[in-house]
Amino acid sequence: MPKSWKNDDAGRPNMGFLKGKSVLITGGTGSFGRHFIRRLLGTETAKIIVFSRDELKQSEMQAQIADPKGLMRYFIGDIRDRHRVSRAFHGVDYVIHAAALKQVPTLEYNPFEAVLTNIIGGQNIIDAAIDQGVERVVALSTDKAVNPVNLYGATKLCLEKLFVAGNNYAGGKKTRFGVVRYGNVMGSRGSVIPLFLEKRATGVLPITDERMTRFWITLDQGVDTVLFALHSMHGGEVFVPKIPSMRITDLAQAIAPDCKLKINGIRPGEKLHEVLMTEDEADRALDTKDYYVIKPLFQGWKGANWNGAKPVSDRFRYASDSNDQWLKAAQLREMVATLS
């Protein structure tokens, strides 16, 4: 683990390594992209590029996010278009790949579209980054990529494999690829919180299964994890943050304690519990205190020294139902209060 990685006085990662760098975020108008960019605007980053396909969201973002230093650039484009991606990557140092289709039922009904964006789009990112000499690329993945039971998870599994192998394709060039894998993001678009907030006025909250558990991560924690990966990666690693689990019933209690729960059953393509690291991955995983780092199966490129990191225990499994960190209803209530 690089010795230069330190937190600032507020406990946040020191972002000095971004000084003078040009950073591009695909899907930059999404929940993560907006939060990541707000953090970047407080650094000495030379340029921040938003790459996305919706001109309305870009226009709204320009109006909502102040840019007194004139660091922001907005590129309209789709990651399915390799030529446009390549043009956008010209002169870029770091890329955060957050663009994806992720609504599970929609992707089950439109599988070709999921493949074109989440898999072929990922390949375009890799090819363009190598061709344009981008230094580092971090792709965002999900716990649903582990032993996937729906198409969204399967496309993210493929994306992870592509980005790990992208280091082989880079060959002697400087471009390196890494992956960040984490669980449900609190307050992101499509999360269960907006649904519960909407439904509490009816007096009834829909619950899939009372036993259901999920990993829970804030947007700040997600940004911290990406920054750690961007700074520390050698190439080919999958970074997994140590985050708490929560029970869906505790979340319902935190948002609407007076509501009745209506059990609807687990939906197609949904798991009772999620996994962030399997026993097989644990055989090549390291513990860096705040994160697990899963090393690639094959590594023909230079760089693999993680000073101070320790191997995880034999056959370790990082799952939401067996986690040693849990959020209680009171903690969840405090977190939700910042969103509602």
C-alpha positions, 0 to 999 in steps of 0.5 A, spaced: 500 500 500 503 506 497 505 510 503 503 517 500 496 515 501 493 519 507 487 522 510 486 530 511 484 533 518 477 531 516 478 524 515 477 525 508 482 522 503 488 527 501 487 529 494 493 532 492 495 527 487 490 530 482 494 536 482 494 539 475 490 532 472 485 532 467 479 528 470 473 525 465 467 522 468 463 518 464 455 518 466 457 524 470 450 527 471 448 521 475 448 521 483 455 519 483 458 523 478 455 529 481 458 528 488 465 526 485 465 532 481 463 537 487 469 534 491 474 535 485 472 542 485 475 543 491 482 540 489 487 543 484 485 539 478 486 542 472 480 540 468 474 536 469 470 533 464 463 530 464 461 525 459 454 523 458 448 523 453 443 527 456 443 534 454 438 536 459 441 533 465 448 537 463 444 543 462 441 542 469 448 540 472 451 547 469 446 551 473 446 547 479 454 546 480 458 553 481 464 552 477 468 559 479 475 556 477 472 554 470 474 547 470 468 544 468 467 541 460 461 538 458 461 533 452 455 530 449 456 523 447 454 515 448 459 510 450 457 506 445 460 510 440 467 509 440 470 514 436 466 520 440 469 516 446 476 516 443 475 524 441 473 525 449 479 522 452 484 526 448 489 529 453 485 526 459 489 523 465 484 519 469 477 516 467 472 514 472 467 510 468 460 510 472 456 510 466 451 504 465 444 502 464 442 499 471 435 498 472 434 490 473 427 489 470 428 494 464 434 490 463 431 483 463 426 486 458 431 489 454 437 485 454 441 487 448 441 494 450 444 492 456 450 488 453 451 494 448 452 499 454 454 495 459 459 491 456 461 493 449 461 501 452 466 498 457 470 495 451 470 502 448 472 505 454 478 501 454 480 501 447 480 509 447 484 510 454 489 505 451 489 509 444 489 516 447 494 514 453 490 515 459 494 514 465 489 510 469 481 508 469 477 506 474 470 502 473 464 502 478 461 495 479 456 492 484 455 487 489 450 484 484 456 482 479 458 477 484 454 470 483 449 474 478 442 472 478 440 478 473 442 480 467 445 487 470 449 483 475 452 479 469 453 485 465 457 488 470 461 481 471 463 482 464 465 489 465 470 487 471 473 481 467 474 486 461 477 492 465 482 487 469 484 484 462 485 491 459 491 491 463 494 486 458 491 489 452 495 496 454 502 492 454 507 496 454 503 503 454 502 507 461 494 505 461 492 502 467 485 499 469 482 498 476 475 496 478 471 499 484 465 494 487 460 496 492 453 495 495 447 499 494 448 507 495 444 511 499 440 516 496 442 514 489 437 514 483 433 508 483 434 506 491 429 504 495 429 510 500 425 514 495 420 509 494 419 508 502 419 516 502 413 516 497 409 510 500 409 512 507 404 517 506 399 511 504 401 508 511 403 501 508 410 500 505 412 494 500 417 489 503 420 484 498 422 479 504 423 481 512 429 477 512 433 481 506 439 484 508 443 489 503 450 492 504 449 500 505 454 505 502 454 513 502 456 517 496 461 520 500 464 513 502 463 511 494 467 517 492 473 515 497 473 508 495 474 511 488 479 516 490 483 510 493 483 506 487 485 511 483 491 513 487 493 506 489 492 501 483 497 498 480 493 495 475 488 489 475 485 490 482 478 490 484 477 494 490 472 493 495 470 497 501 469 495 508 461 497 509 456 496 514 450 491 512 442 493 514 436 489 514 430 492 510 426 492 515 430 496 519 430 501 514 423 501 513 422 502 521 427 508 520 423 511 515 416 510 517 415 507 524 408 507 524 407 504 517 405 497 516 409 492 512 406 489 506 410 483 504 410 482 496 416 476 495 422 477 492 422 479 485 425 476 479 433 477 479 433 479 486 437 476 492 435 475 499 442 477 501 448 480 497 456 478 496 461 483 495 467 477 495 467 470 494 471 465 498 475 463 491 476 471 490 479 471 498 484 466 496 488 472 492 485 478 496 488 483 501 486 487 507 488 494 507 484 496 513 479 500 510 478 496 503 479 489 501 483 489 494 482 483 490 488 481 486 488 479 478 488 472 476 494 473 471 499 479 472 504 480 466 505 487 467 509 491 472 507 493 479 504 488 485 507 491 491 502 492 497 506 494 503 502 493 509 497 489 506 495 482 509 492 476 506 484 475 508 483 469 512 482 462 508 476 461 505 473 468 507 466 470 504 464 478 505 456 477 505 451 482 507 448 477 512 454 475 515 457 482 516 460 484 522 458 491 521 450 493 522 446 499 521 441 500 526 434 503 525 436 509 529 443 510 525 439 509 519 434 514 521 439 519 522 442 518 515 435 518 511 434 525 515 439 528 510 435 526 504 428 527 506 
